Amino acid sequence: MRLLASAIFLVLLPLIVSQRVRMRSTLVCKNGERVDGRCMCTPDYVGRHCEKKKMCDSFRRYHNGTCFACLEGYSGEFCEDIQCVNGEVDKNGLACICEKPYSGPFCSDLNTKDVYRLYNNRAYMMGPLGALCIIPMCALFYGCERMARKRQAKRVATMLGDVQNLTVHTDAVKSLLAEDV
């Protein structure tokens, strides 16, 4: 059993070492140099591959390279993190993916044309639902108006009949009430 474990270890050891060497040799430093398998970034860049630019407000920095203050729209110790107002940061952390109808580098610009398009699309989608709500409401309103006129004609006929002891036809009262004076 020990012999089998030793054989497997001896076979796998060169594979592991060669994989680690291969990983070190494929390390790409975008804004810096590779030193001992790590990227040493130029003063204005940070990140594992020196891919993030420091967005400091001035050239003044602390001794460890951190910024005194960041430009508007950036945060973090080295001012490398972008702040998206109406959106989210992309997978690389370098730009914003804006929600509709916002645009711009920080998703803070509102494009009027996009706003109109967004709300017109919403109205287009909600139009049929609105019609389904309005049609029954109109039918209900018409029915209530019709019933109210019937009740009014009946009240007037009853009132005239009680006062003068007359037999009044409700159809005649309806036609009198419907006429515009």
mmCIF file of the C-alpha atoms, coordinates in Angstrom:
data_MODEL
# 
_entry.id   MODEL 
# 
loop_
_atom_site.group_PDB 
_atom_site.id 
_atom_site.type_symbol 
_atom_site.label_atom_id 
_atom_site.label_alt_id 
_atom_site.label_comp_id 
_atom_site.label_asym_id 
_atom_site.label_entity_id 
_atom_site.label_seq_id 
_atom_site.pdbx_PDB_ins_code 
_atom_site.Cartn_x 
_atom_site.Cartn_y 
_atom_site.Cartn_z 
_atom_site.occupancy 
_atom_site.B_iso_or_equiv 
_atom_site.pdbx_formal_charge 
_atom_site.auth_seq_id 
_atom_site.auth_comp_id 
_atom_site.auth_asym_id 
_atom_site.auth_atom_id 
_atom_site.pdbx_PDB_model_num 
ATOM 1   C CA . MET A 1 1   ? 0.000    0.000  0.000   1.00 0.00 ? 1   MET A CA 1 
ATOM 2   C CA . ARG A 1 2   ? 2.847    2.364  0.863   1.00 0.00 ? 2   ARG A CA 1 
ATOM 3   C CA . LEU A 1 3   ? 4.571    1.438  -2.331  1.00 0.00 ? 3   LEU A CA 1 
ATOM 4   C CA . LEU A 1 4   ? 1.477    2.379  -4.346  1.00 0.00 ? 4   LEU A CA 1 
ATOM 5   C CA . ALA A 1 5   ? 1.146    5.722  -2.528  1.00 0.00 ? 5   ALA A CA 1 
ATOM 6   C CA . SER A 1 6   ? 4.844    6.464  -3.135  1.00 0.00 ? 6   SER A CA 1 
ATOM 7   C CA . ALA A 1 7   ? 4.502    5.651  -6.827  1.00 0.00 ? 7   ALA A CA 1 
ATOM 8   C CA . ILE A 1 8   ? 1.472    7.931  -7.195  1.00 0.00 ? 8   ILE A CA 1 
ATOM 9   C CA . PHE A 1 9   ? 3.286    10.709 -5.337  1.00 0.00 ? 9   PHE A CA 1 
ATOM 10  C CA . LEU A 1 10  ? 6.348    10.391 -7.577  1.00 0.00 ? 10  LEU A CA 1 
ATOM 11  C CA . VAL A 1 11  ? 4.177    10.504 -10.699 1.00 0.00 ? 11  VAL A CA 1 
ATOM 12  C CA . LEU A 1 12  ? 2.062    13.472 -9.570  1.00 0.00 ? 12  LEU A CA 1 
ATOM 13  C CA . LEU A 1 13  ? 4.897    15.602 -8.130  1.00 0.00 ? 13  LEU A CA 1 
ATOM 14  C CA . PRO A 1 14  ? 6.384    16.593 -11.507 1.00 0.00 ? 14  PRO A CA 1 
ATOM 15  C CA . LEU A 1 15  ? 2.909    17.392 -12.833 1.00 0.00 ? 15  LEU A CA 1 
ATOM 16  C CA . ILE A 1 16  ? 2.169    19.710 -9.911  1.00 0.00 ? 16  ILE A CA 1 
ATOM 17  C CA . VAL A 1 17  ? 5.551    21.447 -10.167 1.00 0.00 ? 17  VAL A CA 1 
ATOM 18  C CA . SER A 1 18  ? 5.277    21.895 -13.938 1.00 0.00 ? 18  SER A CA 1 
ATOM 19  C CA . GLN A 1 19  ? 1.754    23.299 -13.558 1.00 0.00 ? 19  GLN A CA 1 
ATOM 20  C CA . ARG A 1 20  ? 2.972    25.861 -11.017 1.00 0.00 ? 20  ARG A CA 1 
ATOM 21  C CA . VAL A 1 21  ? 5.904    26.824 -13.261 1.00 0.00 ? 21  VAL A CA 1 
ATOM 22  C CA . ARG A 1 22  ? 3.532    27.111 -16.231 1.00 0.00 ? 22  ARG A CA 1 
ATOM 23  C CA . MET A 1 23  ? 1.186    29.357 -14.209 1.00 0.00 ? 23  MET A CA 1 
ATOM 24  C CA . ARG A 1 24  ? 4.079    31.635 -13.280 1.00 0.00 ? 24  ARG A CA 1 
ATOM 25  C CA . SER A 1 25  ? 5.264    31.846 -16.862 1.00 0.00 ? 25  SER A CA 1 
ATOM 26  C CA . THR A 1 26  ? 1.778    32.803 -18.141 1.00 0.00 ? 26  THR A CA 1 
ATOM 27  C CA . LEU A 1 27  ? 1.319    35.637 -15.634 1.00 0.00 ? 27  LEU A CA 1 
ATOM 28  C CA . VAL A 1 28  ? 0.762    38.823 -17.639 1.00 0.00 ? 28  VAL A CA 1 
ATOM 29  C CA . CYS A 1 29  ? 1.409    42.179 -16.019 1.00 0.00 ? 29  CYS A CA 1 
ATOM 30  C CA . LYS A 1 30  ? -0.406   44.904 -17.941 1.00 0.00 ? 30  LYS A CA 1 
ATOM 31  C CA . ASN A 1 31  ? 1.272    47.905 -16.298 1.00 0.00 ? 31  ASN A CA 1 
ATOM 32  C CA . GLY A 1 32  ? 4.308    46.584 -14.491 1.00 0.00 ? 32  GLY A CA 1 
ATOM 33  C CA . GLU A 1 33  ? 6.909    43.829 -14.397 1.00 0.00 ? 33  GLU A CA 1 
ATOM 34  C CA . ARG A 1 34  ? 6.849    40.224 -13.292 1.00 0.00 ? 34  ARG A CA 1 
ATOM 35  C CA . VAL A 1 35  ? 9.128    39.613 -10.307 1.00 0.00 ? 35  VAL A CA 1 
ATOM 36  C CA . ASP A 1 36  ? 9.274    36.219 -8.564  1.00 0.00 ? 36  ASP A CA 1 
ATOM 37  C CA . GLY A 1 37  ? 5.928    35.142 -10.018 1.00 0.00 ? 37  GLY A CA 1 
ATOM 38  C CA . ARG A 1 38  ? 4.119    38.331 -8.972  1.00 0.00 ? 38  ARG A CA 1 
ATOM 39  C CA . CYS A 1 39  ? 3.417    41.615 -10.720 1.00 0.00 ? 39  CYS A CA 1 
ATOM 40  C CA . MET A 1 40  ? 5.207    44.715 -9.465  1.00 0.00 ? 40  MET A CA 1 
ATOM 41  C CA . CYS A 1 41  ? 3.016    47.573 -10.675 1.00 0.00 ? 41  CYS A CA 1 
ATOM 42  C CA . THR A 1 42  ? 4.065    51.022 -11.836 1.00 0.00 ? 42  THR A CA 1 
ATOM 43  C CA . PRO A 1 43  ? 3.133    53.758 -9.324  1.00 0.00 ? 43  PRO A CA 1 
ATOM 44  C CA . ASP A 1 44  ? -0.219   54.589 -10.982 1.00 0.00 ? 44  ASP A CA 1 
ATOM 45  C CA . TYR A 1 45  ? -1.586   51.017 -11.132 1.00 0.00 ? 45  TYR A CA 1 
ATOM 46  C CA . VAL A 1 46  ? -2.765   48.294 -8.712  1.00 0.00 ? 46  VAL A CA 1 
ATOM 47  C CA . GLY A 1 47  ? -4.305   44.833 -8.964  1.00 0.00 ? 47  GLY A CA 1 
ATOM 48  C CA . ARG A 1 48  ? -3.051   41.289 -9.414  1.00 0.00 ? 48  ARG A CA 1 
ATOM 49  C CA . HIS A 1 49  ? -2.117   42.014 -13.048 1.00 0.00 ? 49  HIS A CA 1 
ATOM 50  C CA . CYS A 1 50  ? -1.625   45.791 -12.576 1.00 0.00 ? 50  CYS A CA 1 
ATOM 51  C CA . GLU A 1 51  ? -4.855   46.294 -14.518 1.00 0.00 ? 51  GLU A CA 1 
ATOM 52  C CA . LYS A 1 52  ? -6.554   48.914 -12.311 1.00 0.00 ? 52  LYS A CA 1 
ATOM 53  C CA . LYS A 1 53  ? -5.485   52.538 -12.569 1.00 0.00 ? 53  LYS A CA 1 
ATOM 54  C CA . LYS A 1 54  ? -5.298   54.566 -9.370  1.00 0.00 ? 54  LYS A CA 1 
ATOM 55  C CA . MET A 1 55  ? -7.750   57.454 -9.676  1.00 0.00 ? 55  MET A CA 1 
ATOM 56  C CA . CYS A 1 56  ? -6.195   59.739 -7.068  1.00 0.00 ? 56  CYS A CA 1 
ATOM 57  C CA . ASP A 1 57  ? -7.317   63.361 -6.840  1.00 0.00 ? 57  ASP A CA 1 
ATOM 58  C CA . SER A 1 58  ? -3.727   64.612 -6.833  1.00 0.00 ? 58  SER A CA 1 
ATOM 59  C CA . PHE A 1 59  ? -0.164   63.345 -7.157  1.00 0.00 ? 59  PHE A CA 1 
ATOM 60  C CA . ARG A 1 60  ? 0.270    63.362 -3.368  1.00 0.00 ? 60  ARG A CA 1 
ATOM 61  C CA . ARG A 1 61  ? 0.250    59.902 -1.832  1.00 0.00 ? 61  ARG A CA 1 
ATOM 62  C CA . TYR A 1 62  ? 0.987    58.259 1.479   1.00 0.00 ? 62  TYR A CA 1 
ATOM 63  C CA . HIS A 1 63  ? 4.226    56.273 1.858   1.00 0.00 ? 63  HIS A CA 1 
ATOM 64  C CA . ASN A 1 64  ? 2.488    52.967 1.070   1.00 0.00 ? 64  ASN A CA 1 
ATOM 65  C CA . GLY A 1 65  ? 1.093    54.383 -2.205  1.00 0.00 ? 65  GLY A CA 1 
ATOM 66  C CA . THR A 1 66  ? -2.482   54.948 -1.062  1.00 0.00 ? 66  THR A CA 1 
ATOM 67  C CA . CYS A 1 67  ? -4.237   58.135 -2.151  1.00 0.00 ? 67  CYS A CA 1 
ATOM 68  C CA . PHE A 1 68  ? -5.044   61.166 -0.009  1.00 0.00 ? 68  PHE A CA 1 
ATOM 69  C CA . ALA A 1 69  ? -8.337   61.649 -1.887  1.00 0.00 ? 69  ALA A CA 1 
ATOM 70  C CA . CYS A 1 70  ? -10.071  60.029 -4.865  1.00 0.00 ? 70  CYS A CA 1 
ATOM 71  C CA . LEU A 1 71  ? -11.488  61.543 -8.017  1.00 0.00 ? 71  LEU A CA 1 
ATOM 72  C CA . GLU A 1 72  ? -15.270  61.795 -8.106  1.00 0.00 ? 72  GLU A CA 1 
ATOM 73  C CA . GLY A 1 73  ? -16.798  58.419 -8.931  1.00 0.00 ? 73  GLY A CA 1 
ATOM 74  C CA . TYR A 1 74  ? -13.977  56.326 -7.434  1.00 0.00 ? 74  TYR A CA 1 
ATOM 75  C CA . SER A 1 75  ? -13.304  54.882 -3.990  1.00 0.00 ? 75  SER A CA 1 
ATOM 76  C CA . GLY A 1 76  ? -11.075  52.397 -2.240  1.00 0.00 ? 76  GLY A CA 1 
ATOM 77  C CA . GLU A 1 77  ? -7.690   52.562 -0.575  1.00 0.00 ? 77  GLU A CA 1 
ATOM 78  C CA . PHE A 1 78  ? -5.983   53.165 -3.913  1.00 0.00 ? 78  PHE A CA 1 
ATOM 79  C CA . CYS A 1 79  ? -9.042   54.819 -5.577  1.00 0.00 ? 79  CYS A CA 1 
ATOM 80  C CA . GLU A 1 80  ? -9.267   51.836 -7.910  1.00 0.00 ? 80  GLU A CA 1 
ATOM 81  C CA . ASP A 1 81  ? -12.944  50.953 -7.342  1.00 0.00 ? 81  ASP A CA 1 
ATOM 82  C CA . ILE A 1 82  ? -15.435  52.607 -9.688  1.00 0.00 ? 82  ILE A CA 1 
ATOM 83  C CA . GLN A 1 83  ? -18.755  53.701 -8.162  1.00 0.00 ? 83  GLN A CA 1 
ATOM 84  C CA . CYS A 1 84  ? -21.746  53.141 -10.462 1.00 0.00 ? 84  CYS A CA 1 
ATOM 85  C CA . VAL A 1 85  ? -24.699  55.374 -9.515  1.00 0.00 ? 85  VAL A CA 1 
ATOM 86  C CA . ASN A 1 86  ? -27.436  53.616 -11.535 1.00 0.00 ? 86  ASN A CA 1 
ATOM 87  C CA . GLY A 1 87  ? -25.892  50.333 -12.553 1.00 0.00 ? 87  GLY A CA 1 
ATOM 88  C CA . GLU A 1 88  ? -23.339  47.755 -11.546 1.00 0.00 ? 88  GLU A CA 1 
ATOM 89  C CA . VAL A 1 89  ? -19.622  47.218 -12.026 1.00 0.00 ? 89  VAL A CA 1 
ATOM 90  C CA . ASP A 1 90  ? -18.565  44.872 -14.841 1.00 0.00 ? 90  ASP A CA 1 
ATOM 91  C CA . LYS A 1 91  ? -16.813  41.580 -14.064 1.00 0.00 ? 91  LYS A CA 1 
ATOM 92  C CA . ASN A 1 92  ? -13.354  43.168 -14.491 1.00 0.00 ? 92  ASN A CA 1 
ATOM 93  C CA . GLY A 1 93  ? -14.211  46.007 -12.108 1.00 0.00 ? 93  GLY A CA 1 
ATOM 94  C CA . LEU A 1 94  ? -13.099  48.630 -14.619 1.00 0.00 ? 94  LEU A CA 1 
ATOM 95  C CA . ALA A 1 95  ? -16.357  50.038 -16.003 1.00 0.00 ? 95  ALA A CA 1 
ATOM 96  C CA . CYS A 1 96  ? -20.063  50.377 -15.240 1.00 0.00 ? 96  CYS A CA 1 
ATOM 97  C CA . ILE A 1 97  ? -22.916  48.476 -16.835 1.00 0.00 ? 97  ILE A CA 1 
ATOM 98  C CA . CYS A 1 98  ? -25.772  50.989 -16.756 1.00 0.00 ? 98  CYS A CA 1 
ATOM 99  C CA . GLU A 1 99  ? -29.466  50.324 -16.184 1.00 0.00 ? 99  GLU A CA 1 
ATOM 100 C CA . LYS A 1 100 ? -31.850  51.768 -18.773 1.00 0.00 ? 100 LYS A CA 1 
ATOM 101 C CA . PRO A 1 101 ? -32.242  54.801 -19.382 1.00 0.00 ? 101 PRO A CA 1 
ATOM 102 C CA . TYR A 1 102 ? -28.941  55.838 -17.718 1.00 0.00 ? 102 TYR A CA 1 
ATOM 103 C CA . SER A 1 103 ? -25.601  56.166 -19.467 1.00 0.00 ? 103 SER A CA 1 
ATOM 104 C CA . GLY A 1 104 ? -22.139  57.647 -18.983 1.00 0.00 ? 104 GLY A CA 1 
ATOM 105 C CA . PRO A 1 105 ? -18.986  56.403 -17.277 1.00 0.00 ? 105 PRO A CA 1 
ATOM 106 C CA . PHE A 1 106 ? -20.682  56.254 -13.832 1.00 0.00 ? 106 PHE A CA 1 
ATOM 107 C CA . CYS A 1 107 ? -24.284  55.674 -15.053 1.00 0.00 ? 107 CYS A CA 1 
ATOM 108 C CA . SER A 1 108 ? -25.266  59.123 -13.820 1.00 0.00 ? 108 SER A CA 1 
ATOM 109 C CA . ASP A 1 109 ? -26.358  60.689 -17.127 1.00 0.00 ? 109 ASP A CA 1 
ATOM 110 C CA . LEU A 1 110 ? -30.026  60.502 -18.024 1.00 0.00 ? 110 LEU A CA 1 
ATOM 111 C CA . ASN A 1 111 ? -30.608  60.423 -21.780 1.00 0.00 ? 111 ASN A CA 1 
ATOM 112 C CA . THR A 1 112 ? -34.019  61.965 -22.572 1.00 0.00 ? 112 THR A CA 1 
ATOM 113 C CA . LYS A 1 113 ? -34.463  59.922 -25.744 1.00 0.00 ? 113 LYS A CA 1 
ATOM 114 C CA . ASP A 1 114 ? -33.905  56.708 -23.792 1.00 0.00 ? 114 ASP A CA 1 
ATOM 115 C CA . VAL A 1 115 ? -36.347  57.842 -21.075 1.00 0.00 ? 115 VAL A CA 1 
ATOM 116 C CA . TYR A 1 116 ? -39.081  58.389 -23.657 1.00 0.00 ? 116 TYR A CA 1 
ATOM 117 C CA . ARG A 1 117 ? -38.351  55.022 -25.262 1.00 0.00 ? 117 ARG A CA 1 
ATOM 118 C CA . LEU A 1 118 ? -38.422  53.253 -21.879 1.00 0.00 ? 118 LEU A CA 1 
ATOM 119 C CA . TYR A 1 119 ? -41.742  54.724 -20.784 1.00 0.00 ? 119 TYR A CA 1 
ATOM 120 C CA . ASN A 1 120 ? -43.307  54.339 -24.238 1.00 0.00 ? 120 ASN A CA 1 
ATOM 121 C CA . ASN A 1 121 ? -42.393  50.642 -24.124 1.00 0.00 ? 121 ASN A CA 1 
ATOM 122 C CA . ARG A 1 122 ? -43.961  50.361 -20.686 1.00 0.00 ? 122 ARG A CA 1 
ATOM 123 C CA . ALA A 1 123 ? -47.119  52.124 -21.887 1.00 0.00 ? 123 ALA A CA 1 
ATOM 124 C CA . TYR A 1 124 ? -47.233  49.846 -24.923 1.00 0.00 ? 124 TYR A CA 1 
ATOM 125 C CA . MET A 1 125 ? -47.021  46.803 -22.664 1.00 0.00 ? 125 MET A CA 1 
ATOM 126 C CA . MET A 1 126 ? -49.547  48.160 -20.145 1.00 0.00 ? 126 MET A CA 1 
ATOM 127 C CA . GLY A 1 127 ? -52.035  49.385 -22.784 1.00 0.00 ? 127 GLY A CA 1 
ATOM 128 C CA . PRO A 1 128 ? -53.956  46.110 -23.117 1.00 0.00 ? 128 PRO A CA 1 
ATOM 129 C CA . LEU A 1 129 ? -54.136  45.772 -19.327 1.00 0.00 ? 129 LEU A CA 1 
ATOM 130 C CA . GLY A 1 130 ? -55.475  49.321 -19.111 1.00 0.00 ? 130 GLY A CA 1 
ATOM 131 C CA . ALA A 1 131 ? -58.148  48.524 -21.696 1.00 0.00 ? 131 ALA A CA 1 
ATOM 132 C CA . LEU A 1 132 ? -59.150  45.423 -19.748 1.00 0.00 ? 132 LEU A CA 1 
ATOM 133 C CA . CYS A 1 133 ? -59.645  47.615 -16.673 1.00 0.00 ? 133 CYS A CA 1 
ATOM 134 C CA . ILE A 1 134 ? -61.316  50.593 -18.382 1.00 0.00 ? 134 ILE A CA 1 
ATOM 135 C CA . ILE A 1 135 ? -63.931  48.658 -20.393 1.00 0.00 ? 135 ILE A CA 1 
ATOM 136 C CA . PRO A 1 136 ? -65.562  47.043 -17.314 1.00 0.00 ? 136 PRO A CA 1 
ATOM 137 C CA . MET A 1 137 ? -65.400  50.370 -15.470 1.00 0.00 ? 137 MET A CA 1 
ATOM 138 C CA . CYS A 1 138 ? -67.211  52.124 -18.352 1.00 0.00 ? 138 CYS A CA 1 
ATOM 139 C CA . ALA A 1 139 ? -69.855  49.384 -18.425 1.00 0.00 ? 139 ALA A CA 1 
ATOM 140 C CA . LEU A 1 140 ? -70.315  49.712 -14.669 1.00 0.00 ? 140 LEU A CA 1 
ATOM 141 C CA . PHE A 1 141 ? -70.606  53.507 -14.926 1.00 0.00 ? 141 PHE A CA 1 
ATOM 142 C CA . TYR A 1 142 ? -73.188  53.232 -17.727 1.00 0.00 ? 142 TYR A CA 1 
ATOM 143 C CA . GLY A 1 143 ? -75.204  50.684 -15.729 1.00 0.00 ? 143 GLY A CA 1 
ATOM 144 C CA . CYS A 1 144 ? -75.152  52.877 -12.605 1.00 0.00 ? 144 CYS A CA 1 
ATOM 145 C CA . GLU A 1 145 ? -76.262  55.941 -14.598 1.00 0.00 ? 145 GLU A CA 1 
ATOM 146 C CA . ARG A 1 146 ? -79.128  53.995 -16.159 1.00 0.00 ? 146 ARG A CA 1 
ATOM 147 C CA . MET A 1 147 ? -80.290  52.683 -12.771 1.00 0.00 ? 147 MET A CA 1 
ATOM 148 C CA . ALA A 1 148 ? -80.048  56.194 -11.283 1.00 0.00 ? 148 ALA A CA 1 
ATOM 149 C CA . ARG A 1 149 ? -82.299  57.598 -14.050 1.00 0.00 ? 149 ARG A CA 1 
ATOM 150 C CA . LYS A 1 150 ? -84.836  54.824 -13.440 1.00 0.00 ? 150 LYS A CA 1 
ATOM 151 C CA . ARG A 1 151 ? -84.867  55.577 -9.712  1.00 0.00 ? 151 ARG A CA 1 
ATOM 152 C CA . GLN A 1 152 ? -85.207  59.312 -10.385 1.00 0.00 ? 152 GLN A CA 1 
ATOM 153 C CA . ALA A 1 153 ? -88.150  58.776 -12.747 1.00 0.00 ? 153 ALA A CA 1 
ATOM 154 C CA . LYS A 1 154 ? -89.815  56.491 -10.213 1.00 0.00 ? 154 LYS A CA 1 
ATOM 155 C CA . ARG A 1 155 ? -89.316  59.076 -7.425  1.00 0.00 ? 155 ARG A CA 1 
ATOM 156 C CA . VAL A 1 156 ? -90.811  61.872 -9.525  1.00 0.00 ? 156 VAL A CA 1 
ATOM 157 C CA . ALA A 1 157 ? -93.757  59.683 -10.571 1.00 0.00 ? 157 ALA A CA 1 
ATOM 158 C CA . THR A 1 158 ? -94.400  58.685 -6.956  1.00 0.00 ? 158 THR A CA 1 
ATOM 159 C CA . MET A 1 159 ? -94.156  62.289 -5.783  1.00 0.00 ? 159 MET A CA 1 
ATOM 160 C CA . LEU A 1 160 ? -96.577  63.553 -8.471  1.00 0.00 ? 160 LEU A CA 1 
ATOM 161 C CA . GLY A 1 161 ? -98.979  60.699 -7.780  1.00 0.00 ? 161 GLY A CA 1 
ATOM 162 C CA . ASP A 1 162 ? -98.989  61.367 -4.026  1.00 0.00 ? 162 ASP A CA 1 
ATOM 163 C CA . VAL A 1 163 ? -99.429  65.124 -4.334  1.00 0.00 ? 163 VAL A CA 1 
ATOM 164 C CA . GLN A 1 164 ? -102.193 65.283 -6.956  1.00 0.00 ? 164 GLN A CA 1 
ATOM 165 C CA . ASN A 1 165 ? -103.624 61.769 -6.767  1.00 0.00 ? 165 ASN A CA 1 
ATOM 166 C CA . LEU A 1 166 ? -102.821 61.145 -10.405 1.00 0.00 ? 166 LEU A CA 1 
ATOM 167 C CA . THR A 1 167 ? -101.794 58.055 -12.250 1.00 0.00 ? 167 THR A CA 1 
ATOM 168 C CA . VAL A 1 168 ? -98.452  58.902 -13.808 1.00 0.00 ? 168 VAL A CA 1 
ATOM 169 C CA . HIS A 1 169 ? -96.708  56.848 -16.474 1.00 0.00 ? 169 HIS A CA 1 
ATOM 170 C CA . THR A 1 170 ? -93.022  56.441 -15.683 1.00 0.00 ? 170 THR A CA 1 
ATOM 171 C CA . ASP A 1 171 ? -92.161  56.428 -19.397 1.00 0.00 ? 171 ASP A CA 1 
ATOM 172 C CA . ALA A 1 172 ? -93.624  59.928 -19.747 1.00 0.00 ? 172 ALA A CA 1 
ATOM 173 C CA . VAL A 1 173 ? -91.636  61.110 -16.714 1.00 0.00 ? 173 VAL A CA 1 
ATOM 174 C CA . LYS A 1 174 ? -88.467  59.565 -18.173 1.00 0.00 ? 174 LYS A CA 1 
ATOM 175 C CA . SER A 1 175 ? -88.931  61.430 -21.436 1.00 0.00 ? 175 SER A CA 1 
ATOM 176 C CA . LEU A 1 176 ? -89.561  64.703 -19.574 1.00 0.00 ? 176 LEU A CA 1 
ATOM 177 C CA . LEU A 1 177 ? -86.432  64.228 -17.446 1.00 0.00 ? 177 LEU A CA 1 
ATOM 178 C CA . ALA A 1 178 ? -84.325  63.335 -20.499 1.00 0.00 ? 178 ALA A CA 1 
ATOM 179 C CA . GLU A 1 179 ? -85.244  66.550 -22.374 1.00 0.00 ? 179 GLU A CA 1 
ATOM 180 C CA . ASP A 1 180 ? -82.776  69.407 -22.190 1.00 0.00 ? 180 ASP A CA 1 
ATOM 181 C CA . VAL A 1 181 ? -84.378  72.619 -21.018 1.00 0.00 ? 181 VAL A CA 1 
# 
